[in-house]
Amino acid sequence: MKKHNFNPGPAIIPTSVLEEAAQGLLEYQGSGLSFAEMSHRAPQVMAVVEEASSLVKTLYGLGDQYEVIWMQGGASAQLAIAPMNLLDEEHSVALINTGYWAIKAIKAASEIGRVSVLASSEQSRFDHIPKSWTLPTDAKYLHLISNETIDGNQWQKYPDVSVPIVADMTSDFLTRPLPIEKFGLIFASAQKNFGIAGCTCVVINKDWLNTRKKRAIPTIFDYQTHIETQSLYHTAPTFPIYVACLALRWTLAQGGLEEMARRNAEKATLLYHEIDANPLFEGSVQAADRSTLNACFRITRPELEEVFLNFAAQHDVVGIKGFPTVGGFRASMYNALPLESVQVLVDLMRYFAQHH
Ligand SMILES: Cc1ncc(COP(=O)(O)O)c(C=O)c1O
């Protein structure tokens, strides 16, 4: 029996996607070869890369000014590659310190150029997203973490700013429709909402990219290189892109991003309602900024934390231990997680509280 998988990433994948991927790994469409045994320039592979990009465009309703490329190195590499491509010496990147991934982004961007940290919620353990700050006049763009996977806060409404937003959407890509015109760049690793580890999807407004004052950067890290070669400048991570393509098809077939948003809201409402109603548990983030995807919560009697984790595991609920810097619990409820799994967790929380 499969577990109720609340892992933060690599994370749950729809069963139908796994089945088709498993078949493709053995033999791809009667070709006598595994998908992973084919050249990245084989027509079948190139068709999959193209389809994956075009599915991202369809799902978000992207206009021609947006390009979709596939890169390696995870979102971690993008924390450096984005400022390398977008920042020049006259400007700074504006950032708001909302948690673990903002801190990583600040460090990475500081290694490339100037960074202005506009506000921080570190003092209150990232229990909210600071909303009052002023964008400096020299800001080239605002880098924000759409969803802080570890701390459990999420931008429910993106700010109105005079510069493009560069968003790390690693944990909430494809989970809801977007006001796309606000974004100059979006990136996300695949292993949470659209597949397995190994590829990173990058959405770029190329009209904006073309206005950049280009600094000298290695060809391999230049977004333009990957745009011009349709992500095939070098050996692309073919199998992860194949799985991403299957997950993107699944997302569309389920009803697209409106439907993903509806399901994710339903799951989050169910869990947060229990967290708020159950005296044994408490949420870590203020209600307005709570993440729909990664719900962080604590137990009011810390001596029972380990006991609850074991109790949950005995009932096939896995992946709910909080990140070490935050502690407590974190339930990751990505697109592929069914409502039933959240119901099981909620029932366990209720039963546990009644018996303690
Ligand atoms: C918001 C966010 N940004 C960046 C990363 C780093 O992604 P990767 O490990 O694929 O480099 C993660 C990973 O969990 C994340 O959640």
The ligand as an SDF file (V2000), in Angstrom:
LIG
                    3D

 16 16  0  0  0  0  0  0  0  0999 V2000
   11.7640   27.7000   -2.3010 C   0  0  0  0  0  0  0  0  0  0  0  0
   12.9430   26.8680   -2.6600 C   0  0  0  0  0  0  0  0  0  0  0  0
   13.9530   27.4280   -3.3460 N   0  0  0  0  0  0  0  0  0  0  0  0
   15.0310   26.7400   -3.7160 C   0  0  0  0  0  0  0  0  0  0  0  0
   15.1530   25.3990   -3.4150 C   0  0  0  0  0  0  0  0  0  0  0  0
   16.3820   24.6450   -3.8570 C   0  0  0  0  0  0  0  0  0  0  0  0
   16.0400   23.7250   -4.8350 O   0  0  0  0  0  0  0  0  0  0  0  0
   17.1230   22.6370   -5.3020 P   0  0  0  0  0  0  0  0  0  0  0  0
   17.3960   21.7920   -4.1030 O   0  0  0  0  0  0  0  0  0  0  0  0
   16.4160   21.9000   -6.3950 O   0  0  0  0  0  0  0  0  0  0  0  0
   18.3170   23.3790   -5.7520 O   0  0  0  0  0  0  0  0  0  0  0  0
   14.1440   24.7610   -2.6930 C   0  0  0  0  0  0  0  0  0  0  0  0
   14.2790   23.3390   -2.3300 C   0  0  0  0  0  0  0  0  0  0  0  0
   13.5400   22.7950   -1.5510 O   0  0  0  0  0  0  0  0  0  0  0  0
   13.0090   25.5120   -2.3070 C   0  0  0  0  0  0  0  0  0  0  0  0
   12.0110   24.9630   -1.6260 O   0  0  0  0  0  0  0  0  0  0  0  0
  1  2  1  0
  2  3  1  0
  2 15  2  0
  3  4  2  0
  4  5  1  0
  5  6  1  0
  5 12  2  0
  6  7  1  0
  7  8  1  0
  8  9  2  0
  8 10  1  0
  8 11  1  0
 12 13  1  0
 12 15  1  0
 13 14  2  0
 15 16  1  0
M  END
$$$$
